[in-house]
Amino acid sequence: MLPRRGEISIETEKPLEKPLTVVLASDLHIGYSNRRAELARWIDLINAETPDLVLFGGDIVDISTLPLEEKDFAAEFHRLKAPAYAVLGNHEYIGGREDSERFLADADITVLRDSVAHFEGVDIIGRDDYSNPHRAPLPQLAGSLGRHFTLVLDHQPVHLEEAQQSGIDFQFSGHTHRGQAWPISWVTDAIFEKSWGPYEKGHTQYYISSGLGIWGPKIRIGSRSEYLVLHITPME
């Protein structure tokens, strides 16, 4: 079954160089759980959207970079037709942070780890994973930002109020898999303020993804693999 294609359009009063199409995906879990042929199909789907930018919300790596290196998974990412940025998830830490970062660099994916990138009028804040107890606070990363459209990548959807309080326009997170198989979705619903789908707090919009890949057993019950197409356009 093909992944679900989500779509959100946001109009902004903030200065924007041009309308942007951004494809966002999280939780690929490539390696043991999802093989290179699956990744190739996902890259084709992403390219078919003709995005200006591709953003990955963590857990690209499953539990080790070894199968990624042995099967040259990086070559599939080289086929992306737009710049790609990513944040680390808990599985990048499980698989070894330094090995994961090295693989992502080989894949031509820029890792944002408590850092900010600027892309055609959009400020992209990439947070280190919640696994790191010493990660920088979001207000510190947001700093003097705010003149431009500000987008946060944060793998785990915790403390969502921080984005609202920091004046963030849009946050993308994953991690939950929407439970992946019912009734575990009841557990993720209980743990997280929002475990799947679009959400709003004040003027901040969020999307919590169920993930593009599957972790562990190749089953989903009551949830779908998905990617998100985000259109950011200036108000006329």
C-alpha positions as CSV (number, residue, x, y, z in Angstrom):
1,M,0.0,0.0,0.0
2,L,1.3,3.4,-0.9
3,P,1.9,5.9,1.9
4,R,-0.8,8.4,2.6
5,R,-0.1,11.8,1.1
6,G,-0.9,14.6,3.6
7,E,-1.2,18.2,2.5
8,I,-1.3,21.5,4.3
9,S,-1.3,25.1,2.9
10,I,-0.2,28.0,5.1
11,E,-0.4,31.7,4.1
12,T,2.0,33.9,5.9
13,E,2.2,37.7,6.3
14,K,5.9,37.3,6.8
15,P,8.3,38.1,3.9
16,L,8.9,35.2,1.6
17,E,11.1,35.1,-1.5
18,K,8.6,32.9,-3.3
19,P,5.9,30.3,-2.7
20,L,7.5,27.1,-1.4
21,T,6.6,23.5,-1.5
22,V,8.2,21.4,1.2
23,V,8.0,17.6,1.6
24,L,8.4,16.4,5.2
25,A,8.8,12.9,6.4
26,S,9.8,11.2,9.6
27,D,10.6,7.7,11.0
28,L,11.9,6.1,7.8
29,H,13.7,3.4,9.9
30,I,15.8,2.3,7.0
31,G,18.1,-0.7,7.3
32,Y,16.6,-3.8,8.8
33,S,13.0,-2.7,9.1
34,N,12.7,-1.0,5.7
35,R,15.0,-2.0,2.8
36,R,16.6,0.0,0.0
37,A,13.9,-0.9,-2.5
38,E,11.3,0.7,-0.2
39,L,13.5,3.8,0.2
40,A,13.8,4.0,-3.6
41,R,10.0,4.1,-3.9
42,W,9.8,6.8,-1.2
43,I,12.4,8.9,-3.0
44,D,10.3,8.6,-6.2
45,L,7.2,9.8,-4.4
46,I,9.1,12.8,-2.9
47,N,10.6,13.8,-6.3
48,A,7.2,13.6,-7.9
49,E,6.1,16.5,-5.7
50,T,8.8,18.7,-7.3
51,P,9.6,20.2,-3.9
52,D,11.8,23.2,-3.2
53,L,13.0,21.6,0.0
54,V,12.9,18.2,1.8
55,L,12.9,17.9,5.6
56,F,13.3,14.7,7.6
57,G,12.0,14.7,11.2
58,G,14.3,12.0,12.7
59,D,14.7,8.3,12.9
60,I,16.0,7.9,9.4
61,V,18.3,5.3,10.7
62,D,16.8,2.2,12.3
63,I,19.1,0.5,14.8
64,S,22.5,0.4,13.0
65,T,24.2,2.1,10.0
66,L,25.8,-1.2,8.9
67,P,23.1,-2.3,6.4
68,L,22.9,1.2,5.1
69,E,26.6,1.2,4.3
70,E,26.7,-2.4,3.0
71,K,23.7,-1.7,0.6
72,D,24.7,1.9,-0.2
73,F,21.4,3.4,0.9
74,A,23.0,6.9,0.5
75,A,22.8,6.5,-3.3
76,E,19.0,6.7,-3.1
77,F,19.1,10.0,-1.2
78,H,21.5,11.3,-3.9
79,R,18.5,11.1,-6.3
80,L,16.6,13.8,-4.3
81,K,16.0,16.8,-6.6
82,A,15.9,19.4,-3.7
83,P,18.1,20.2,-0.8
84,A,17.5,18.0,2.3
85,Y,17.8,18.7,6.0
86,A,17.2,16.4,8.9
87,V,17.2,16.3,12.7
88,L,18.2,13.3,14.8
89,G,15.7,11.0,16.5
90,N,16.1,8.6,19.3
91,H,17.0,5.8,16.8
92,E,20.0,7.8,15.6
93,Y,21.2,7.7,19.2
94,I,20.4,4.0,19.4
95,G,22.3,3.3,16.2
96,G,25.2,5.5,17.3
97,R,25.0,9.3,16.9
98,E,28.4,9.8,15.2
99,D,27.8,6.8,12.8
100,S,24.3,8.2,12.0
101,E,25.6,11.7,11.4
102,R,28.4,10.3,9.1
103,F,25.8,8.3,7.1
104,L,23.6,11.4,6.7
105,A,26.5,13.5,5.6
106,D,27.3,10.8,3.0
107,A,23.7,11.0,1.9
108,D,24.0,14.7,1.3
109,I,21.5,15.5,4.1
110,T,22.4,18.4,6.3
111,V,21.8,17.6,9.9
112,L,20.5,20.4,12.1
113,R,21.4,19.6,15.7
114,D,20.4,22.6,17.9
115,S,21.1,24.8,14.9
116,V,19.3,27.0,12.4
117,A,19.3,27.0,8.6
118,H,18.0,29.7,6.3
119,F,16.3,28.8,3.1
120,E,14.7,31.3,0.7
121,G,13.0,33.3,3.4
122,V,12.3,30.5,5.8
123,D,14.2,29.9,9.1
124,I,14.5,26.2,9.9
125,I,15.2,25.3,13.5
126,G,16.5,21.8,14.0
127,R,16.4,20.5,17.6
128,D,18.6,17.8,18.9
129,D,16.5,14.8,20.0
130,Y,14.8,14.7,23.4
131,S,17.2,11.8,24.2
132,N,19.8,14.4,24.8
133,P,19.0,15.9,28.3
134,H,21.4,18.8,27.5
135,R,19.8,19.9,24.2
136,A,19.3,23.7,23.8
137,P,16.0,25.2,24.8
138,L,13.8,26.3,21.9
139,P,13.6,29.9,23.1
140,Q,17.4,30.1,22.9
141,L,17.5,28.7,19.4
142,A,14.6,31.0,18.2
143,G,16.5,33.9,19.6
144,S,16.0,37.0,17.5
145,L,14.2,35.0,14.8
146,G,10.6,35.8,13.9
147,R,10.8,38.2,11.0
148,H,10.7,35.3,8.6
149,F,8.5,32.2,8.5
150,T,9.9,29.9,11.2
151,L,9.7,26.1,11.0
152,V,10.8,23.8,13.8
153,L,11.9,20.1,13.3
154,D,11.7,18.3,16.6
155,H,11.5,14.5,16.5
156,Q,9.5,13.8,19.6
157,P,6.3,15.9,20.1
158,V,6.9,16.9,23.7
159,H,6.4,20.3,25.3
160,L,4.5,21.6,22.3
161,E,3.8,24.8,24.2
162,E,7.4,25.8,23.7
163,A,6.9,26.4,20.0
164,Q,3.8,28.6,20.7
165,Q,5.7,30.6,23.4
166,S,8.6,31.1,21.0
167,G,6.4,32.5,18.2
168,I,7.1,29.5,15.9
169,D,4.9,29.4,12.8
170,F,5.0,25.6,12.1
171,Q,6.4,22.5,13.9
172,F,6.8,19.1,12.4
173,S,7.4,16.0,14.6
174,G,7.1,12.3,14.4
175,H,8.1,9.5,16.7
176,T,4.7,8.2,17.7
177,H,3.9,6.1,14.6
178,R,0.3,6.8,15.8
179,G,0.9,3.6,17.8
180,Q,1.5,1.8,14.5
181,A,-1.0,-1.0,15.5
182,W,-4.3,-0.6,17.3
183,P,-4.8,-0.6,20.3
184,I,-1.3,0.8,21.0
185,S,-2.6,4.1,19.6
186,W,-4.5,4.5,22.8
187,V,-1.2,4.5,24.6
188,T,0.4,7.1,22.4
189,D,-2.8,9.2,22.7
190,A,-2.4,9.0,26.5
191,I,1.3,9.8,26.5
192,F,1.4,12.8,24.1
193,E,-0.7,16.0,24.0
194,K,-1.1,15.2,20.3
195,S,0.0,11.9,18.9
196,W,-1.0,12.3,15.3
197,G,-2.3,14.8,12.7
198,P,-2.6,18.6,12.5
199,Y,-2.8,20.7,15.6
200,E,-2.9,24.4,16.6
201,K,-1.8,26.2,19.8
202,G,-2.3,30.0,19.5
203,H,-0.8,31.1,16.2
204,T,1.4,28.0,15.9
205,Q,0.5,25.2,13.6
206,Y,1.8,21.6,14.1
207,Y,1.8,18.3,12.3
208,I,2.6,15.1,14.2
209,S,3.4,12.4,11.6
210,S,2.6,8.7,11.9
211,G,5.9,8.1,10.0
212,L,6.9,7.0,6.5
213,G,8.4,3.7,7.6
214,I,7.5,0.9,9.9
215,W,9.5,-0.1,13.0
216,G,9.7,-3.8,14.0
217,P,6.9,-6.0,12.6
218,K,5.8,-5.0,9.1
219,I,2.2,-4.3,10.2
220,R,0.0,-1.2,10.6
221,I,-3.5,-1.5,12.1
222,G,-5.5,1.7,12.4
223,S,-2.7,3.8,11.1
224,R,-1.1,4.6,7.7
225,S,2.5,5.3,6.7
226,E,2.6,8.9,5.4
227,Y,4.5,11.9,4.2
228,L,3.4,15.6,4.3
229,V,3.4,18.2,1.5
230,L,3.5,21.7,3.0
231,H,2.8,24.7,0.8
232,I,3.9,28.1,2.3
233,T,2.7,31.1,0.3
234,P,2.8,34.8,1.0
235,M,-0.4,36.7,1.6
236,E,-1.4,38.9,-1.3
